[in-house]
Amino acid sequence: MGFLINFVIIALFIFPFIALIHESGHAFFIKLFGGEISEFAIGNGEVLWKKKFFVIKKAYFVGGRVVAKNMEEFSKTQKALFFLGGVIFNFLSAFVLDLFMGYEFGVFRNYLDSFIFVSYFNVVINLVPLTTIIGTSDGKKLVELYKTK
């Protein structure tokens, strides 16, 4: 029973928080390069709640996305940093917590350990160039960016 409760807590609270950090990384680079955000969404599916450009979707525990209004104006390097922004923010958040918490791989003492593990896992998964039912990974977008001339 403990596993099920932990899984539900991780799925309903930790996954969305990791997605929020990830999407904040993308948004950071949009703003850094003078871009404008048209959508900052947590989750997938139908809209559950919306305030200006910030959206929470019904499947709020499954990913998210950030859309720039003027992405075509970005250079190739700026686009690459935008695609890597989520991974960078996930890695940095996990690494900083890892330093302070003394995280041990595979040892889950509390939900912070789960957050660190899932954040590192999210970094790896997002760098793998693949397309899933919820969209294209940042890694695949990066590969496609450098395939085009």
C-alpha positions as CSV (number, residue, x, y, z in Angstrom):
1,M,0.0,0.0,0.0
2,G,2.9,2.4,0.7
3,F,4.2,2.0,-2.9
4,L,0.7,3.0,-4.3
5,I,0.4,6.1,-2.0
6,N,4.0,7.2,-2.9
7,F,3.3,6.7,-6.6
8,V,0.2,8.8,-6.4
9,I,2.0,11.6,-4.5
10,I,4.8,11.5,-7.0
11,A,2.5,11.5,-10.0
12,L,0.1,14.2,-8.7
13,F,2.5,16.6,-7.0
14,I,6.2,15.9,-7.9
15,F,5.7,15.4,-11.7
16,P,3.8,18.7,-12.2
17,F,6.4,20.6,-10.1
18,I,9.2,19.1,-12.2
19,A,7.3,20.1,-15.4
20,L,6.9,23.6,-14.0
21,I,10.6,23.9,-13.5
22,H,11.3,22.4,-16.9
23,E,8.9,24.8,-18.7
24,S,10.3,27.7,-16.7
25,G,13.7,26.9,-18.2
26,H,12.2,27.3,-21.7
27,A,10.4,30.5,-20.7
28,F,13.6,31.9,-19.2
29,F,15.5,31.7,-22.5
30,I,12.5,33.1,-24.4
31,K,12.6,36.2,-22.2
32,L,16.4,36.3,-22.1
33,F,16.4,36.7,-25.9
34,G,13.7,39.3,-25.9
35,G,10.9,36.9,-27.0
36,E,7.3,36.9,-26.0
37,I,5.5,33.9,-24.5
38,S,2.2,33.0,-26.1
39,E,1.5,29.9,-23.9
40,F,3.0,28.4,-20.8
41,A,1.2,25.2,-20.2
42,I,1.5,22.5,-17.5
43,G,0.0,19.2,-18.6
44,N,-1.8,18.0,-21.7
45,G,-5.4,17.8,-22.9
46,E,-8.2,20.2,-22.3
47,V,-7.7,23.4,-20.4
48,L,-8.6,23.2,-16.7
49,W,-7.6,26.7,-15.7
50,K,-6.2,29.7,-17.6
51,K,-4.8,33.1,-16.5
52,K,-3.4,35.2,-19.4
53,F,-0.8,32.9,-21.1
54,F,-0.4,30.5,-18.2
55,V,-2.5,27.3,-18.6
56,I,-3.1,24.2,-16.5
57,K,-4.5,21.3,-18.5
58,K,-6.6,18.4,-17.2
59,A,-3.7,15.9,-17.4
60,Y,-1.6,18.3,-15.4
61,F,0.8,15.6,-14.3
62,V,1.9,14.8,-17.9
63,G,4.5,17.3,-19.3
64,G,3.8,20.8,-20.5
65,R,4.9,23.2,-23.2
66,V,6.0,26.8,-23.7
67,V,5.3,28.5,-27.0
68,A,7.2,31.7,-28.2
69,K,5.3,34.2,-30.3
70,N,8.4,35.2,-32.3
71,M,10.5,32.0,-32.4
72,E,11.4,32.5,-36.1
73,E,13.4,35.6,-35.1
74,F,15.8,33.6,-32.9
75,S,19.2,32.5,-34.2
76,K,20.0,28.8,-34.3
77,T,22.0,29.1,-31.1
78,Q,19.2,30.9,-29.3
79,K,16.7,28.2,-30.5
80,A,19.1,25.5,-29.2
81,L,19.3,27.2,-25.8
82,F,15.5,27.4,-25.8
83,F,15.2,23.7,-26.5
84,L,17.8,22.9,-23.8
85,G,16.4,25.4,-21.3
86,G,14.1,22.8,-19.6
87,V,16.8,20.3,-19.3
88,I,19.2,22.9,-17.9
89,F,16.7,24.0,-15.2
90,N,15.8,20.4,-14.3
91,F,19.5,19.4,-14.0
92,L,20.4,22.5,-12.0
93,S,17.5,22.1,-9.5
94,A,18.3,18.4,-9.0
95,F,22.0,19.1,-8.7
96,V,21.6,21.9,-6.1
97,L,19.3,19.8,-4.0
98,D,21.6,16.8,-4.5
99,L,24.5,18.8,-3.0
100,F,22.5,19.9,0.0
101,M,20.7,16.6,0.7
102,G,23.5,14.2,0.1
103,Y,21.3,12.2,-2.4
104,E,22.2,8.5,-2.8
105,F,21.1,7.0,-6.2
106,G,18.3,4.5,-5.6
107,V,17.8,5.3,-1.9
108,F,14.5,7.1,-1.3
109,R,14.4,8.5,2.2
110,N,11.8,11.1,1.4
111,Y,9.9,12.9,-1.4
112,L,12.8,15.2,-2.0
113,D,14.9,12.2,-3.0
114,S,12.1,11.2,-5.4
115,F,12.1,14.8,-6.8
116,I,15.9,14.6,-7.4
117,F,15.7,11.2,-9.0
118,V,12.8,12.1,-11.3
119,S,14.4,15.4,-12.2
120,Y,17.6,13.6,-13.3
121,F,15.5,11.0,-15.2
122,N,13.6,13.8,-16.9
123,V,16.9,15.3,-18.1
124,V,17.9,12.0,-19.7
125,I,14.4,11.3,-21.2
126,N,14.2,14.8,-22.7
127,L,17.6,14.6,-24.3
128,V,16.7,11.3,-26.2
129,P,15.5,12.2,-29.7
130,L,12.0,10.7,-29.9
131,T,8.4,11.4,-30.5
132,T,5.7,10.1,-28.1
133,I,2.0,10.5,-27.8
134,I,2.5,13.7,-25.9
135,G,4.9,15.3,-28.4
136,T,8.4,15.6,-29.6
137,S,11.3,15.6,-27.1
138,D,13.6,18.5,-26.7
139,G,16.5,16.3,-27.9
140,K,14.6,15.5,-31.2
141,K,13.8,19.2,-31.7
142,L,17.5,19.9,-31.2
143,V,18.6,17.2,-33.7
144,E,16.0,18.5,-36.2
145,L,17.3,22.1,-35.7
146,Y,20.8,21.1,-36.7
147,K,19.7,18.9,-39.5
148,T,18.2,21.9,-41.4
149,K,20.4,24.4,-43.0
